[in-house]
Amino acid sequence: MPDLYEMSASQLAEILRDKKASAVEVTRSVLARIESVEEKVRAYITVTPDLALEMAADADRMLAAGEAQPLTGIPIAVKDNMCVRGFKTTCGSRILHNYVPPYDATVVQRIKNQGMVIVGKANMDEFAMGSSTETSWWGPTHNPWDFNMIAGGSSGGSVAAVAASEAVVALGSDTGGSIRLPAAFCGVTGIKPTYGAVSRYGLVAYASSLDQIGPIARDATDIALMLNLLCGHDPLDSTSVPREYPDFTTFMNKSIRGMTLGMPREFFGKLENHDVVRVMEEARKVLEDLGVTFVDLSLPHLDYGIAAYYIIAPSEASSNLARYDGVKYGHRAEKYDGMIDMYCRTRAEGFGPEVKRRIMLGTYALSSGYYDAYYLKAAKVRTLITEDFKRAFSRCDAIFCPTGPTPAFAIGEKIDDPIQMYLTDVFTIPVNMAGLPGMSLPGGFSDQGLPVGFQLIAPHFEEGRLVQLASEFQNHTDYHLKRPPL
Amino acid sequence: MEYEPVIGLEIHAQLLTESKAFCGCSTRFGAEPNMNTCPVCQGMPGVLPVLNRKALEYTVKMALACHCTINELSRFARKNYYYPDLPKNYQISQYELPVAEHGWIEIDTADGRKRIGITRIHMEEDAGKLIHDDTKPVSYVDLNRTGVPLIEIVSEPDIRSPEEAAAYLRSLRAILVYLEICDGNMEEGSFRCDANVSVRPAGTQELGVKTELKNMNSFRYVQRALQYEIDRQIEVLNGGGRIVQETRLFDPSTGMTASMRSKEMAHDYRYFPDPDLLPLRVDPQLVERMRATLPELPDQKKDRFIRELGIPPYDAGVLTASRELSLYFEETVRLCPNPKAVSNWIMTELMRQIKGEDAGLSSCLVTPSQLAELLCLVEDGTVSGKIAKTVFDEMCESGKDAPSIIKERGLVQVSDRDALLAVIKDILEQNPREVSKYLEGKTKLLGFFVGQVMKATKGKANPSLVNEILQAELAAWRPRSG
């Protein structure tokens, strides 16, 4: 039997159910793993061993009382932009370096209700602004497959924790690719659900109309279990959609024969990296062998996705981040002369350069006289992109495309070149713009042995279809079972 | 040159909901600082707003009362500016698509009724309060008021004088109070007024450059500030100067307005649709449900008082300006069906007692049924109107009812013909000189005799009976021989 920390949630659930191990033992195993590899990976901002062991003991009581639910006792990492009452939630920022929320995010409440075990708060790009987890005030997370490489971002800590077996599953958030891109770079499975499927209450906002919480896991089965936990209406989030969600595990191990996947020309035409090209071809072959048909199609407005995103997201961010002013909580400058100076110094000291850049971009775009030319135009582009997808889905069941344009790049390689960094999200951003569910799953490895993922995009609320495709793909491949040599 | 003022008012009215606009915190006034707060209204990281449906219902009621078009689809927008009493550093408000537009209300002016247009009514959240330490350079933030629902009511520039502005404010406040959606208290800030003022040569149509006036927290201050500002603008123009577009603060201690910030320094609020709140769909069924719950509004009540109770328009206007007063009047009339007598009494005696304020009315010890009882005693001649005033004053002081005061103090009117005749004969005997003069034609002296009778009866004599007997006795007067 492998070590407990290496197992998937569904495997551990069976072990816990059969009393072959206790939740406390599973948790200790994961905490020990963190102890041994965290120094090299840096997946966490805060590890919470006391909380974890307490939650594990509660889980054991639930298991003993026969009240266990599918994920009771499973260790989980929570991205540091989701509030856990009584534990630091820093968003990877100095301005919230000491912030302890007085309330639980709705997703955290759901984790607690199910008896899951929170092992720590995962590292992230500051306020989720970045594609590499290098903008974190706490320093970058390292890719478990190669410590010189970035883990991807902004949910780099969550993803690296799962990849390095420092957590069994994790919560990430995805505004422009922040779950899918690092999942592709670190060889795990991650999904951004439909906008409105998972409550955002307690998720520290970056760009409210694009942010969405989603799970990161070792395989499609665990993703299905997590979706069952996360999806659902929340009266505390006005953008949460009141509807019934299916049991996502019913999509497991179901034939995908006869399904059609669309390949957007605009995406494949841009592909230059030969590792990614090869992995896409290999993945397509696997899926074709399983009875899937591929069609070429066009999403003509995709080319404007990044431009429009970098108007809308910073605009919302400039307003969302206004509350960090040193008045109520978080960092406050030590020396200042009057109120305005206190604001200025606090924010100058508290925010890193990427956050400042986006606040300035957004402030400019919303300014009187520029609003129509920037924000309104970007909102129109967004509508056009959504319509493109809608048209595409009349011809296919889901869209098949790369997650990132390359495998993971080196730490420091793009951090001083924002435009190159922004272009990393070219395949993921349009999915957020349209509010669609998108999944990244392991598709193979680069010549240098780095994981390469591919992306599947489904119509609104068709997460089940993504689970079905991923499940069948993983039933016939073993990329998702590979572990980094730590 | 003759100038004509052009005034538009922006009113902020706090809605009387139990809980705040976007969270469940209490809106109760007067709690310890920051007790009525939660992560949402404290602007904690990660929180989200959820609209209070009651606040929407109240807004729809006001929109209907002001004859507005209600937009089936409206949007919340963020108004971005930094101030420590605004924890998110943006206010959830409405901008491009308000809940309601294109309405009007009517006001009474010296030239009759006049219609004032309502440009828009929108919903927003209130800010908190700063408390400044007098001893050191420190300020404290109280967020109890943060997130309390407000409606902003913007008028068209249809107002032409400070008096009209006051009339508009009074009408608008009366509507809010009648709807029971705002307590209309200007001093406590639950009803606030900003004004846009410009002047233009009389008879021209083009609008002059306007200034915005703030900090006028009473009806009187609004009128004074407007008058000052109109005079100031005319003086500037007459002196060959130009009006600068700016925001000016009224200083109640000097009665003057002073520049606060110029147009160049004006905030750029960077409005944009709030992504945390979906577009607001106002269900036509909700509108109809609200329409059905609308009470009789001040204008309707006034018309009914004139039509059905036959009281003069002026009286009807005074009585309906306050919902409390109108209810007091109606209840009194129900028990003493002489509307004109009740109206006279309320407009003179009661108004004197309560100093014309709603607050005075609610603490007034005399209930409508007690007042009705007193007025009935006047009607049936038990007490004279003059005595009734004394009785009423005592009722206001002690809360006792009229019959017991009249009984205790022996104030029942003397209507006994024989008793009065005896008193009158005595008085005529004692004043032969005046009697002779009267008989020689100085009939004005009748008042003198009435006065003497009243004095002798401590005011209790029935005045009409006294008149009647006096005239008869004088006509038949023969001095007692002797």
Interface residues (C-beta under 8 A of the other chain):
Chain A: N81 M82 C83 T89 C91 L96 Y99 P101 P102 Y103 A105 R200 Y201 G202 L203 V204 A205 A207 S208 S209 P235 L236 D237 S238 T239 S315 E316 S318 S319 A322 R323 Y324 D325 V327 K328 Y329 M339 Y343 T363 L366 S367 S368 Y371 Y375
Chain B: P39 Q42 G43 M44 P45 G46 V47 L48 P49 V50 L51 R78 N80 Y82 P84 P87 K88 N89 Y90 S139 V141 D268 R270 Y271 F272 P275 D276 L277 L278
